[in-house]
Amino acid sequence: MQNRRIATLDEHIQHSGNYKGYRKQKAQYEKLYAQYTAIKKAGGFGAERKAQKALNAANEYYEDNRMEITLYEAAEKYLRGVLQEHFDPKKLPPITKWQTEREKLTTDRKQLDVDYSKLRTETAAVEKIKRSVDDILHEETRVPQRTRKHDIEH
């Protein structure tokens, strides 16, 4: 159960890092695209050419930063699903809370691994003692078998 929660927290933290790290690229692209739509709506003399230049600038920026923008959008979609109604695009997700919980779970897991290792060692020692006792008891209850020497029974 702890392993699953740790894996989930790792995924939350990874997406949060992408969301935080690539916000600026997404915001810059949205700004450039907003300039294009504003020019297109304004119309007027030479608006078509200005709009095309603005669109080309927005598309060029998008192509140059496609990976970052895509990672941001995937992180945003993931975090919306995880946080649901608590998701606020203006705020960062609770990264430090998740990191603290992950550290605590990792520490607990390490302690459980140490305890498990000790129990395994103790169990192996007890099993060895049990086999020795069984061998001794079996030896005492064994009926001595007749042996033959030179075809004469003893």
N, CA, C and O atoms as a GROMACS GRO file, in nm:
protein
  616
    1MET      N    1   0.083  -0.119   0.000
    1MET     CA    2   0.000   0.000   0.000
    1MET      C    3   0.088   0.126   0.000
    1MET      O    4   0.060   0.223  -0.071
    2GLN      N    5   0.193   0.122   0.082
    2GLN     CA    6   0.283   0.238   0.085
    2GLN      C    7   0.350   0.258  -0.050
    2GLN      O    8   0.369   0.371  -0.094
    3ASN      N    9   0.386   0.149  -0.114
    3ASN     CA   10   0.453   0.160  -0.244
    3ASN      C   11   0.362   0.227  -0.347
    3ASN      O   12   0.408   0.308  -0.428
    4ARG      N   13   0.234   0.191  -0.344
    4ARG     CA   14   0.140   0.253  -0.438
    4ARG      C   15   0.125   0.402  -0.409
    4ARG      O   16   0.122   0.484  -0.501
    5ARG      N   17   0.115   0.437  -0.282
    5ARG     CA   18   0.099   0.578  -0.245
    5ARG      C   19   0.225   0.657  -0.283
    5ARG      O   20   0.216   0.770  -0.332
    6ILE      N   21   0.341   0.598  -0.260
    6ILE     CA   22   0.466   0.664  -0.296
    6ILE      C   23   0.471   0.686  -0.447
    6ILE      O   24   0.512   0.793  -0.493
    7ALA      N   25   0.430   0.586  -0.524
    7ALA     CA   26   0.429   0.599  -0.671
    7ALA      C   27   0.331   0.710  -0.713
    7ALA      O   28   0.361   0.788  -0.804
    8THR      N   29   0.215   0.716  -0.648
    8THR     CA   30   0.116   0.819  -0.679
    8THR      C   31   0.173   0.957  -0.647
    8THR      O   32   0.158   1.051  -0.725
    9LEU      N   33   0.236   0.968  -0.530
    9LEU     CA   34   0.295   1.096  -0.492
    9LEU      C   35   0.407   1.136  -0.588
    9LEU      O   36   0.422   1.254  -0.621
   10ASP      N   37   0.486   1.039  -0.632
   10ASP     CA   38   0.590   1.068  -0.730
   10ASP      C   39   0.530   1.128  -0.857
   10ASP      O   40   0.582   1.224  -0.914
   11GLU      N   41   0.420   1.069  -0.901
   11GLU     CA   42   0.353   1.119  -1.021
   11GLU      C   43   0.297   1.260  -0.998
   11GLU      O   44   0.310   1.346  -1.084
   12HIS      N   45   0.235   1.282  -0.882
   12HIS     CA   46   0.183   1.415  -0.848
   12HIS      C   47   0.297   1.518  -0.851
   12HIS      O   48   0.284   1.626  -0.909
   13ILE      N   49   0.409   1.482  -0.788
   13ILE     CA   50   0.522   1.574  -0.779
   13ILE      C   51   0.582   1.601  -0.916
   13ILE      O   52   0.617   1.715  -0.947
   14GLN      N   53   0.592   1.498  -0.999
   14GLN     CA   54   0.647   1.517  -1.134
   14GLN      C   55   0.559   1.612  -1.215
   14GLN      O   56   0.610   1.706  -1.277
   15HIS      N   57   0.428   1.589  -1.214
   15HIS     CA   58   0.338   1.676  -1.290
   15HIS      C   59   0.337   1.818  -1.232
   15HIS      O   60   0.328   1.915  -1.307
   16SER      N   61   0.346   1.828  -1.101
   16SER     CA   62   0.351   1.961  -1.040
   16SER      C   63   0.476   2.036  -1.083
   16SER      O   64   0.472   2.157  -1.108
   17GLY      N   65   0.588   1.964  -1.091
   17GLY     CA   66   0.711   2.026  -1.138
   17GLY      C   67   0.699   2.075  -1.281
   17GLY      O   68   0.745   2.184  -1.314
   18ASN      N   69   0.637   1.995  -1.366
   18ASN     CA   70   0.614   2.037  -1.506
   18ASN      C   71   0.521   2.157  -1.512
   18ASN      O   72   0.542   2.250  -1.590
   19TYR      N   73   0.418   2.155  -1.429
   19TYR     CA   74   0.322   2.265  -1.425
   19TYR      C   75   0.390   2.394  -1.382
   19TYR      O   76   0.370   2.500  -1.441
   20LYS      N   77   0.471   2.384  -1.279
   20LYS     CA   78   0.542   2.501  -1.227
   20LYS      C   79   0.652   2.546  -1.323
   20LYS      O   80   0.667   2.666  -1.347
   21GLY      N   81   0.726   2.453  -1.376
   21GLY     CA   82   0.842   2.486  -1.458
   21GLY      C   83   0.810   2.544  -1.595
   21GLY      O   84   0.889   2.621  -1.649
   22TYR      N   85   0.696   2.508  -1.651
   22TYR     CA   86   0.666   2.548  -1.788
   22TYR      C   87   0.550   2.646  -1.799
   22TYR      O   88   0.495   2.665  -1.908
   23ARG      N   89   0.513   2.707  -1.689
   23ARG     CA   90   0.404   2.806  -1.690
   23ARG      C   91   0.438   2.926  -1.778
   23ARG      O   92   0.354   2.977  -1.851
   24LYS      N   93   0.563   2.969  -1.770
   24LYS     CA   94   0.604   3.089  -1.844
   24LYS      C   95   0.594   3.067  -1.995
   24LYS      O   96   0.550   3.156  -2.068
   25GLN      N   97   0.636   2.950  -2.042
   25GLN     CA   98   0.628   2.923  -2.186
   25GLN      C   99   0.483   2.924  -2.233
   25GLN      O  100   0.452   2.980  -2.338
   26LYS      N  101   0.397   2.863  -2.156
   26LYS     CA  102   0.254   2.859  -2.192
   26LYS      C  103   0.196   3.000  -2.190
   26LYS      O  104   0.121   3.038  -2.280
   27ALA      N  105   0.230   3.077  -2.087
   27ALA     CA  106   0.178   3.214  -2.077
   27ALA      C  107   0.228   3.300  -2.193
   27ALA      O  108   0.152   3.381  -2.248
   28GLN      N  109   0.354   3.284  -2.231
   28GLN     CA  110   0.409   3.361  -2.343
   28GLN      C  111   0.340   3.324  -2.473
   28GLN      O  112   0.309   3.412  -2.554
   29TYR      N  113   0.314   3.197  -2.494
   29TYR     CA  114   0.244   3.155  -2.614
   29TYR      C  115   0.102   3.213  -2.616
   29TYR      O  116   0.057   3.262  -2.719
   30GLU      N  117   0.035   3.206  -2.504
   30GLU     CA  118  -0.102   3.262  -2.498
   30GLU      C  119  -0.102   3.412  -2.523
   30GLU      O  120  -0.193   3.465  -2.586
   31LYS      N  121   0.002   3.481  -2.474
   31LYS     CA  122   0.014   3.626  -2.497
   31LYS      C  123   0.032   3.654  -2.646
   31LYS      O  124  -0.034   3.744  -2.701
   32LEU      N  125   0.119   3.579  -2.711
   32LEU     CA  126   0.142   3.599  -2.855
   32LEU      C  127   0.015   3.568  -2.935
   32LEU      O  128  -0.018   3.639  -3.030
   33TYR      N  129  -0.055   3.463  -2.896
   33TYR     CA  130  -0.177   3.428  -2.969
   33TYR      C  131  -0.286   3.533  -2.943
   33TYR      O  132  -0.365   3.563  -3.032
   34ALA      N  133  -0.290   3.587  -2.822
   34ALA     CA  134  -0.388   3.692  -2.790
   34ALA      C  135  -0.360   3.817  -2.875
   34ALA      O  136  -0.455   3.884  -2.917
   35GLN      N  137  -0.234   3.849  -2.899
   35GLN     CA  138  -0.200   3.962  -2.985
   35GLN      C  139  -0.254   3.939  -3.126
   35GLN      O  140  -0.308   4.030  -3.189
   36TYR      N  141  -0.239   3.818  -3.174
   36TYR     CA  142  -0.291   3.784  -3.307
   36TYR      C  143  -0.442   3.804  -3.313
   36TYR      O  144  -0.493   3.867  -3.406
   37THR      N  145  -0.514   3.751  -3.214
   37THR     CA  146  -0.661   3.764  -3.218
   37THR      C  147  -0.704   3.910  -3.203
   37THR      O  148  -0.803   3.951  -3.263
   38ALA      N  149  -0.631   3.988  -3.124
   38ALA     CA  150  -0.665   4.130  -3.108
   38ALA      C  151  -0.646   4.205  -3.240
   38ALA      O  152  -0.730   4.287  -3.277
   39ILE      N  153  -0.537   4.178  -3.309
   39ILE     CA  154  -0.512   4.243  -3.438
   39ILE      C  155  -0.618   4.202  -3.540
   39ILE      O  156  -0.666   4.286  -3.617
   40LYS      N  157  -0.654   4.078  -3.539
   40LYS     CA  158  -0.752   4.028  -3.635
   40LYS      C  159  -0.889   4.091  -3.611
   40LYS      O  160  -0.960   4.123  -3.705
   41LYS      N  161  -0.925   4.108  -3.484
   41LYS     CA  162  -1.055   4.169  -3.452
   41LYS      C  163  -1.056   4.318  -3.486
   41LYS      O  164  -1.157   4.372  -3.530
   42ALA      N  165  -0.942   4.383  -3.464
   42ALA     CA  166  -0.935   4.528  -3.486
   42ALA      C  167  -0.960   4.563  -3.631
   42ALA      O  168  -1.026   4.662  -3.662
   43GLY      N  169  -0.906   4.482  -3.719
   43GLY     CA  170  -0.925   4.509  -3.863
   43GLY      C  171  -0.850   4.635  -3.903
   43GLY      O  172  -0.751   4.673  -3.840
   44GLY      N  173  -0.895   4.698  -4.007
   44GLY     CA  174  -0.831   4.822  -4.053
   44GLY      C  175  -0.727   4.795  -4.159
   44GLY      O  176  -0.710   4.684  -4.209
   45PHE      N  177  -0.657   4.906  -4.192
   45PHE     CA  178  -0.559   4.903  -4.299
   45PHE      C  179  -0.439   4.816  -4.260
   45PHE      O  180  -0.378   4.839  -4.155
   46GLY      N  181  -0.407   4.720  -4.340
   46GLY     CA  182  -0.291   4.633  -4.317
   46GLY      C  183  -0.311   4.531  -4.204
   46GLY      O  184  -0.215   4.467  -4.162
   47ALA      N  185  -0.432   4.517  -4.156
   47ALA     CA  186  -0.460   4.426  -4.043
   47ALA      C  187  -0.433   4.282  -4.082
   47ALA      O  188  -0.384   4.202  -4.002
   48GLU      N  189  -0.465   4.251  -4.205
   48GLU     CA  190  -0.446   4.112  -4.250
   48GLU      C  191  -0.298   4.073  -4.242
   48GLU      O  192  -0.264   3.965  -4.194
   49ARG      N  193  -0.212   4.161  -4.289
   49ARG     CA  194  -0.068   4.133  -4.288
   49ARG      C  195  -0.012   4.130  -4.146
   49ARG      O  196   0.069   4.044  -4.112
   50LYS      N  197  -0.055   4.225  -4.063
   50LYS     CA  198  -0.010   4.229  -3.923
   50LYS      C  199  -0.057   4.104  -3.848
   50LYS      O  200   0.016   4.047  -3.768
   51ALA      N  201  -0.180   4.064  -3.876
   51ALA     CA  202  -0.236   3.945  -3.812
   51ALA      C  203  -0.156   3.822  -3.852
   51ALA      O  204  -0.127   3.735  -3.769
   52GLN      N  205  -0.120   3.813  -3.978
   52GLN     CA  206  -0.043   3.698  -4.025
   52GLN      C  207   0.096   3.696  -3.960
   52GLN      O  208   0.144   3.589  -3.923
   53LYS      N  209   0.158   3.811  -3.945
   53LYS     CA  210   0.290   3.818  -3.879
   53LYS      C  211   0.278   3.775  -3.733
   53LYS      O  212   0.362   3.701  -3.682
   54ALA      N  213   0.172   3.821  -3.667
   54ALA     CA  214   0.151   3.785  -3.526
   54ALA      C  215   0.124   3.634  -3.515
   54ALA      O  216   0.175   3.569  -3.423
   55LEU      N  217   0.046   3.580  -3.606
   55LEU     CA  218   0.018   3.437  -3.606
   55LEU      C  219   0.146   3.358  -3.631
   55LEU      O  220   0.170   3.257  -3.564
   56ASN      N  221   0.227   3.403  -3.726
   56ASN     CA  222   0.354   3.335  -3.753
   56ASN      C  223   0.445   3.339  -3.630
   56ASN      O  224   0.510   3.239  -3.599
   57ALA      N  225   0.448   3.452  -3.560
   57ALA     CA  226   0.530   3.463  -3.439
   57ALA      C  227   0.480   3.366  -3.331
   57ALA      O  228   0.559   3.300  -3.264
   58ALA      N  229   0.349   3.358  -3.316
   58ALA     CA  230   0.290   3.267  -3.217
   58ALA      C  231   0.320   3.122  -3.254
   58ALA      O  232   0.358   3.043  -3.167
   59ASN      N  233   0.304   3.088  -3.381
   59ASN     CA  234   0.331   2.950  -3.426
   59ASN      C  235   0.479   2.915  -3.413
   59ASN      O  236   0.513   2.803  -3.374
   60GLU      N  237   0.566   3.010  -3.446
   60GLU     CA  238   0.709   2.986  -3.433
   60GLU      C  239   0.747   2.962  -3.286
   60GLU      O  240   0.823   2.872  -3.254
   61TYR      N  241   0.692   3.047  -3.197
   61TYR     CA  242   0.719   3.029  -3.054
   61TYR      C  243   0.668   2.893  -3.008
   61TYR      O  244   0.736   2.823  -2.932
   62TYR      N  245   0.550   2.856  -3.053
   62TYR     CA  246   0.492   2.726  -3.014
   62TYR      C  247   0.582   2.612  -3.061
   62TYR      O  248   0.609   2.519  -2.984
   63GLU      N  249   0.628   2.618  -3.184
   63GLU     CA  250   0.714   2.511  -3.238
   63GLU      C  251   0.846   2.503  -3.161
   63GLU      O  252   0.896   2.394  -3.135
   64ASP      N  253   0.902   2.618  -3.126
   64ASP     CA  254   1.028   2.620  -3.052
   64ASP      C  255   1.012   2.565  -2.910
   64ASP      O  256   1.107   2.512  -2.851
   65ASN      N  257   0.892   2.578  -2.856
   65ASN     CA  258   0.867   2.537  -2.717
   65ASN      C  259   0.758   2.430  -2.706
   65ASN      O  260   0.691   2.419  -2.604
   66ARG      N  261   0.742   2.354  -2.811
   66ARG     CA  262   0.635   2.254  -2.817
   66ARG      C  263   0.642   2.156  -2.699
   66ARG      O  264   0.540   2.130  -2.635
   67MET      N  265   0.760   2.103  -2.670
   67MET     CA  266   0.773   2.004  -2.563
   67MET      C  267   0.730   2.063  -2.427
   67MET      O  268   0.653   2.001  -2.354
   68GLU      N  269   0.779   2.181  -2.396
   68GLU     CA  270   0.746   2.244  -2.268
   68GLU      C  271   0.597   2.274  -2.257
   68GLU      O  272   0.535   2.249  -2.154
   69ILE      N  273   0.540   2.326  -2.364
   69ILE     CA  274   0.398   2.360  -2.362
   69ILE      C  275   0.314   2.233  -2.351
   69ILE      O  276   0.214   2.231  -2.278
   70THR      N  277   0.353   2.129  -2.421
   70THR     CA  278   0.280   2.002  -2.414
   70THR      C  279   0.289   1.942  -2.274
   70THR      O  280   0.189   1.893  -2.221
   71LEU      N  281   0.408   1.945  -2.214
   71LEU     CA  282   0.423   1.895  -2.077
   71LEU      C  283   0.339   1.977  -1.979
   71LEU      O  284   0.277   1.921  -1.888
   72TYR      N  285   0.336   2.108  -1.998
   72TYR     CA  286   0.254   2.193  -1.912
   72TYR      C  287   0.106   2.157  -1.925
   72TYR      O  288   0.036   2.142  -1.825
   73GLU      N  289   0.060   2.142  -2.049
   73GLU     CA  290  -0.082   2.111  -2.071
   73GLU      C  291  -0.119   1.974  -2.014
   73GLU      O  292  -0.226   1.957  -1.956
   74ALA      N  293  -0.029   1.876  -2.030
   74ALA     CA  294  -0.055   1.743  -1.972
   74ALA      C  295  -0.057   1.751  -1.820
   74ALA      O  296  -0.141   1.687  -1.755
   75ALA      N  297   0.033   1.828  -1.762
   75ALA     CA  298   0.037   1.844  -1.616
   75ALA      C  299  -0.089   1.913  -1.567
   75ALA      O  300  -0.146   1.875  -1.465
   76GLU      N  301  -0.133   2.014  -1.639
   76GLU     CA  302  -0.254   2.086  -1.600
   76GLU      C  303  -0.375   1.993  -1.603
   76GLU      O  304  -0.457   1.993  -1.511
   77LYS      N  305  -0.386   1.914  -1.708
   77LYS     CA  306  -0.497   1.820  -1.720
   77LYS      C  307  -0.492   1.717  -1.606
   77LYS      O  308  -0.595   1.686  -1.545
   78TYR      N  309  -0.372   1.664  -1.579
   78TYR     CA  310  -0.355   1.566  -1.471
   78TYR      C  311  -0.395   1.626  -1.337
   78TYR      O  312  -0.470   1.565  -1.261
   79LEU      N  313  -0.344   1.745  -1.308
   79LEU     CA  314  -0.371   1.808  -1.179
   79LEU      C  315  -0.518   1.846  -1.164
   79LEU      O  316  -0.572   1.841  -1.053
   80ARG      N  317  -0.582   1.885  -1.273
   80ARG     CA  318  -0.728   1.911  -1.265
   80ARG      C  319  -0.802   1.784  -1.224
   80ARG      O  320  -0.897   1.789  -1.145
   81GLY      N  321  -0.758   1.672  -1.278
   81GLY     CA  322  -0.822   1.545  -1.242
   81GLY      C  323  -0.795   1.504  -1.099
   81GLY      O  324  -0.883   1.450  -1.032
   82VAL      N  325  -0.674   1.530  -1.050
   82VAL     CA  326  -0.636   1.491  -0.914
   82VAL      C  327  -0.701   1.584  -0.811
   82VAL      O  328  -0.761   1.538  -0.714
   83LEU      N  329  -0.688   1.714  -0.834
   83LEU     CA  330  -0.735   1.811  -0.735
   83LEU      C  331  -0.882   1.847  -0.752
   83LEU      O  332  -0.944   1.899  -0.660
   84GLN      N  333  -0.936   1.821  -0.868
   84GLN     CA  334  -1.075   1.847  -0.904
   84GLN      C  335  -1.118   1.989  -0.867
   84GLN      O  336  -1.064   2.084  -0.923
   85GLU      N  337  -1.212   2.006  -0.774
   85GLU     CA  338  -1.263   2.141  -0.745
   85GLU      C  339  -1.163   2.227  -0.669
   85GLU      O  340  -1.181   2.348  -0.658
   86HIS      N  341  -1.058   2.166  -0.617
   86HIS     CA  342  -0.955   2.242  -0.545
   86HIS      C  343  -0.848   2.299  -0.638
   86HIS      O  344  -0.759   2.371  -0.594
   87PHE      N  345  -0.858   2.267  -0.767
   87PHE     CA  346  -0.757   2.314  -0.863
   87PHE      C  347  -0.780   2.461  -0.893
   87PHE      O  348  -0.891   2.501  -0.930
   88ASP      N  349  -0.676   2.541  -0.878
   88ASP     CA  350  -0.680   2.683  -0.911
   88ASP      C  351  -0.562   2.712  -1.002
   88ASP      O  352  -0.447   2.702  -0.959
   89PRO      N  353  -0.588   2.747  -1.129
   89PRO     CA  354  -0.478   2.769  -1.222
   89PRO      C  355  -0.382   2.881  -1.180
   89PRO      O  356  -0.268   2.886  -1.226
   90LYS      N  357  -0.429   2.970  -1.093
   90LYS     CA  358  -0.343   3.081  -1.050
   90LYS      C  359  -0.250   3.040  -0.936
   90LYS      O  360  -0.152   3.111  -0.908
   91LYS      N  361  -0.278   2.929  -0.872
   91LYS     CA  362  -0.195   2.882  -0.760
   91LYS      C  363  -0.120   2.756  -0.801
   91LYS      O  364  -0.162   2.682  -0.890
   92LEU      N  365  -0.009   2.733  -0.733
   92LEU     CA  366   0.066   2.609  -0.754
   92LEU      C  367   0.002   2.498  -0.671
   92LEU      O  368  -0.056   2.524  -0.566
   93PRO      N  369   0.011   2.374  -0.717
   93PRO     CA  370  -0.042   2.262  -0.639
   93PRO      C  371   0.038   2.243  -0.510
   93PRO      O  372   0.148   2.299  -0.497
   94PRO      N  373  -0.015   2.166  -0.416
   94PRO     CA  374   0.053   2.148  -0.285
   94PRO      C  375   0.176   2.058  -0.293
   94PRO      O  376   0.177   1.949  -0.235
   95ILE      N  377   0.278   2.103  -0.364
   95ILE     CA  378   0.398   2.023  -0.387
   95ILE      C  379   0.467   1.989  -0.256
   95ILE      O  380   0.504   1.874  -0.233
   96THR      N  381   0.486   2.088  -0.169
   96THR     CA  382   0.559   2.064  -0.044
   96THR      C  383   0.484   1.966   0.045
   96THR      O  384   0.546   1.884   0.114
   97LYS      N  385   0.353   1.972   0.045
   97LYS     CA  386   0.273   1.877   0.124
   97LYS      C  387   0.295   1.735   0.072
   97LYS      O  388   0.313   1.642   0.150
   98TRP      N  389   0.294   1.720  -0.059
   98TRP     CA  390   0.316   1.588  -0.119
   98TRP      C  391   0.458   1.538  -0.093
   98TRP      O  392   0.479   1.420  -0.066
   99GLN      N  393   0.555   1.628  -0.102
   99GLN     CA  394   0.694   1.588  -0.076
   99GLN      C  395   0.713   1.545   0.069
   99GLN      O  396   0.783   1.448   0.096
  100THR      N  397   0.651   1.617   0.161
  100THR     CA  398   0.660   1.581   0.303
  100THR      C  399   0.597   1.445   0.328
  100THR      O  400   0.655   1.362   0.398
  101GLU      N  401   0.481   1.421   0.270
  101GLU     CA  402   0.414   1.291   0.287
  101GLU      C  403   0.500   1.180   0.227
  101GLU      O  404   0.511   1.072   0.285
  102ARG      N  405   0.560   1.205   0.111
  102ARG     CA  406   0.644   1.105   0.046
  102ARG      C  407   0.766   1.072   0.133
  102ARG      O  408   0.802   0.955   0.149
  103GLU      N  409   0.830   1.174   0.188
  103GLU     CA  410   0.946   1.152   0.275
  103GLU      C  411   0.908   1.068   0.397
  103GLU      O  412   0.982   0.978   0.436
  104LYS      N  413   0.792   1.100   0.457
  104LYS     CA  414   0.746   1.024   0.574
  104LYS      C  415   0.720   0.879   0.537
  104LYS      O  416   0.761   0.788   0.610
  105LEU      N  417   0.653   0.856   0.426
  105LEU     CA  418   0.624   0.719   0.382
  105LEU      C  419   0.753   0.643   0.349
  105LEU      O  420   0.765   0.524   0.380
  106THR      N  421   0.848   0.711   0.288
  106THR     CA  422   0.976   0.647   0.256
  106THR      C  423   1.050   0.608   0.383
  106THR      O  424   1.106   0.499   0.392
  107THR      N  425   1.050   0.696   0.482
  107THR     CA  426   1.115   0.667   0.610
  107THR      C  427   1.047   0.548   0.678
  107THR      O  428   1.114   0.458   0.727
  108ASP      N  429   0.914   0.550   0.680
  108ASP     CA  430   0.838   0.438   0.740
  108ASP      C  431   0.869   0.307   0.667
  108ASP      O  432   0.886   0.203   0.730
  109ARG      N  433   0.876   0.313   0.535
  109ARG     CA  434   0.903   0.193   0.456
  109ARG      C  435   1.042   0.138   0.485
  109ARG      O  436   1.060   0.017   0.497
  110LYS      N  437   1.140   0.226   0.497
  110LYS     CA  438   1.276   0.182   0.529
  110LYS      C  439   1.279   0.114   0.666
  110LYS      O  440   1.346   0.012   0.684
  111GLN      N  441   1.207   0.170   0.762
  111GLN     CA  442   1.203   0.110   0.895
  111GLN      C  443   1.135  -0.027   0.889
  111GLN      O  444   1.181  -0.122   0.954
  112LEU      N  445   1.029  -0.038   0.814
  112LEU     CA  446   0.962  -0.167   0.799
  112LEU      C  447   1.054  -0.269   0.731
  112LEU      O  448   1.053  -0.387   0.767
  113ASP      N  449   1.133  -0.225   0.634
  113ASP     CA  450   1.229  -0.315   0.569
  113ASP      C  451   1.332  -0.366   0.668
  113ASP      O  452   1.369  -0.483   0.665
  114VAL      N  453   1.380  -0.278   0.756
  114VAL     CA  454   1.478  -0.318   0.859
  114VAL      C  455   1.414  -0.419   0.954
  114VAL      O  456   1.475  -0.522   0.987
  115ASP      N  457   1.291  -0.389   0.999
  115ASP     CA  458   1.220  -0.482   1.089
  115ASP      C  459   1.198  -0.617   1.022
  115ASP      O  460   1.215  -0.721   1.085
  116TYR      N  461   1.160  -0.614   0.895
  116TYR     CA  462   1.136  -0.738   0.822
  116TYR      C  463   1.264  -0.820   0.811
  116TYR      O  464   1.262  -0.942   0.827
  117SER      N  465   1.374  -0.753   0.783
  117SER     CA  466   1.502  -0.822   0.771
  117SER      C  467   1.541  -0.888   0.903
  117SER      O  468   1.589  -1.002   0.904
  118LYS      N  469   1.521  -0.818   1.014
  118LYS     CA  470   1.550  -0.876   1.146
  118LYS      C  471   1.462  -0.998   1.173
  118LYS      O  472   1.510  -1.101   1.220
  119LEU      N  473   1.334  -0.986   1.142
  119LEU     CA  474   1.242  -1.099   1.162
  119LEU      C  475   1.280  -1.219   1.076
  119LEU      O  476   1.273  -1.333   1.121
  120ARG      N  477   1.321  -1.194   0.954
  120ARG     CA  478   1.364  -1.302   0.866
  120ARG      C  479   1.486  -1.374   0.922
  120ARG      O  480   1.495  -1.496   0.916
  121THR      N  481   1.580  -1.297   0.974
  121THR     CA  482   1.700  -1.356   1.032
  121THR      C  483   1.665  -1.438   1.156
  121THR      O  484   1.715  -1.549   1.174
  122GLU      N  485   1.579  -1.382   1.240
  122GLU     CA  486   1.538  -1.453   1.361
  122GLU      C  487   1.461  -1.580   1.325
  122GLU      O  488   1.480  -1.685   1.388
  123THR      N  489   1.375  -1.572   1.226
  123THR     CA  490   1.297  -1.688   1.184
  123THR      C  491   1.388  -1.797   1.129
  123THR      O  492   1.368  -1.915   1.157
  124ALA      N  493   1.488  -1.758   1.052
  124ALA     CA  494   1.583  -1.856   0.999
  124ALA      C  495   1.658  -1.926   1.113
  124ALA      O  496   1.680  -2.047   1.107
  125ALA      N  497   1.697  -1.850   1.216
  125ALA     CA  498   1.767  -1.909   1.331
  125ALA      C  499   1.675  -2.006   1.405
  125ALA      O  500   1.719  -2.115   1.444
  126VAL      N  501   1.550  -1.968   1.425
  126VAL     CA  502   1.454  -2.055   1.494
  126VAL      C  503   1.431  -2.182   1.413
  126VAL      O  504   1.424  -2.292   1.470
  127GLU      N  505   1.419  -2.170   1.282
  127GLU     CA  506   1.399  -2.287   1.195
  127GLU      C  507   1.518  -2.381   1.204
  127GLU      O  508   1.502  -2.503   1.204
  128LYS      N  509   1.638  -2.326   1.210
  128LYS     CA  510   1.757  -2.408   1.220
  128LYS      C  511   1.759  -2.485   1.352
  128LYS      O  512   1.792  -2.603   1.355
  129ILE      N  513   1.723  -2.417   1.461
  129ILE     CA  514   1.716  -2.482   1.592
  129ILE      C  515   1.610  -2.591   1.589
  129ILE      O  516   1.632  -2.701   1.640
  130LYS      N  517   1.496  -2.562   1.530
  130LYS     CA  518   1.387  -2.660   1.522
  130LYS      C  519   1.432  -2.784   1.446
  130LYS      O  520   1.404  -2.896   1.489
  131ARG      N  521   1.500  -2.766   1.334
  131ARG     CA  522   1.550  -2.882   1.258
  131ARG      C  523   1.649  -2.964   1.340
  131ARG      O  524   1.647  -3.087   1.336
  132SER      N  525   1.735  -2.895   1.414
  132SER     CA  526   1.833  -2.966   1.498
  132SER      C  527   1.762  -3.048   1.606
  132SER      O  528   1.798  -3.163   1.629
  133VAL      N  529   1.662  -2.989   1.670
  133VAL     CA  530   1.587  -3.060   1.773
  133VAL      C  531   1.514  -3.180   1.712
  133VAL      O  532   1.514  -3.289   1.769
  134ASP      N  533   1.454  -3.159   1.595
  134ASP     CA  534   1.384  -3.270   1.528
  134ASP      C  535   1.482  -3.383   1.493
  134ASP      O  536   1.448  -3.500   1.508
  135ASP      N  537   1.600  -3.347   1.447
  135ASP     CA  538   1.701  -3.448   1.414
  135ASP      C  539   1.741  -3.526   1.539
  135ASP      O  540   1.755  -3.648   1.533
  136ILE      N  541   1.760  -3.457   1.650
  136ILE     CA  542   1.798  -3.525   1.776
  136ILE      C  543   1.687  -3.617   1.822
  136ILE      O  544   1.713  -3.732   1.858
  137LEU      N  545   1.562  -3.569   1.820
  137LEU     CA  546   1.450  -3.653   1.862
  137LEU      C  547   1.433  -3.773   1.770
  137LEU      O  548   1.404  -3.884   1.815
  138HIS      N  549   1.452  -3.751   1.645
  138HIS     CA  550   1.440  -3.860   1.547
  138HIS      C  551   1.550  -3.964   1.571
  138HIS      O  552   1.528  -4.084   1.556
  139GLU      N  553   1.667  -3.917   1.606
  139GLU     CA  554   1.782  -4.004   1.632
  139GLU      C  555   1.755  -4.092   1.755
  139GLU      O  556   1.790  -4.210   1.756
  140GLU      N  557   1.692  -4.035   1.858
  140GLU     CA  558   1.666  -4.109   1.983
  140GLU      C  559   1.557  -4.213   1.964
  140GLU      O  560   1.560  -4.319   2.027
  141THR      N  561   1.461  -4.183   1.880
  141THR     CA  562   1.349  -4.275   1.863
  141THR      C  563   1.376  -4.381   1.757
  141THR      O  564   1.296  -4.473   1.740
  142ARG      N  565   1.485  -4.370   1.689
  142ARG     CA  566   1.518  -4.465   1.584
  142ARG      C  567   1.555  -4.601   1.647
  142ARG      O  568   1.628  -4.607   1.745
  143VAL      N  569   1.503  -4.705   1.589
  143VAL     CA  570   1.533  -4.842   1.634
  143VAL      C  571   1.666  -4.880   1.570
  143VAL      O  572   1.684  -4.866   1.449
  144PRO      N  573   1.758  -4.930   1.652
  144PRO     CA  574   1.884  -4.971   1.591
  144PRO      C  575   1.861  -5.084   1.493
  144PRO      O  576   1.790  -5.180   1.525
  145GLN      N  577   1.918  -5.074   1.379
  145GLN     CA  578   1.900  -5.177   1.277
  145GLN      C  579   2.012  -5.280   1.289
  145GLN      O  580   2.125  -5.249   1.330
  146ARG      N  581   1.977  -5.399   1.254
  146ARG     CA  582   2.076  -5.506   1.257
  146ARG      C  583   2.175  -5.485   1.145
  146ARG      O  584   2.142  -5.442   1.034
  147THR      N  585   2.292  -5.518   1.178
  147THR     CA  586   2.395  -5.509   1.076
  147THR      C  587   2.452  -5.648   1.053
  147THR      O  588   2.455  -5.731   1.144
  148ARG      N  589   2.494  -5.672   0.937
  148ARG     CA  590   2.550  -5.803   0.904
  148ARG      C  591   2.699  -5.787   0.880
  148ARG      O  592   2.745  -5.696   0.812
  149LYS      N  593   2.770  -5.878   0.939
  149LYS     CA  594   2.911  -5.884   0.909
  149LYS      C  595   2.940  -6.026   0.864
  149LYS      O  596   2.917  -6.123   0.936
  150HIS      N  597   2.985  -6.033   0.752
  150HIS     CA  598   3.020  -6.163   0.693
  150HIS      C  599   2.906  -6.261   0.700
  150HIS      O  600   2.925  -6.377   0.736
  151ASP      N  601   2.788  -6.216   0.665
  151ASP     CA  602   2.669  -6.298   0.659
  151ASP      C  603   2.629  -6.359   0.792
  151ASP      O  604   2.561  -6.461   0.796
  152ILE      N  605   2.672  -6.296   0.902
  152ILE     CA  606   2.631  -6.343   1.034
  152ILE      C  607   2.553  -6.229   1.098
  152ILE      O  608   2.598  -6.114   1.098
  153GLU      N  609   2.436  -6.263   1.151
  153GLU     CA  610   2.355  -6.160   1.212
  153GLU      C  611   2.405  -6.131   1.353
  153GLU      O  612   2.449  -6.223   1.422
  154HIS      N  613   2.399  -6.014   1.393
  154HIS     CA  614   2.439  -5.971   1.529
  154HIS      C  615   2.320  -5.917   1.601
  154HIS      O  616   2.332  -5.876   1.717
   0.00000   0.00000   0.00000
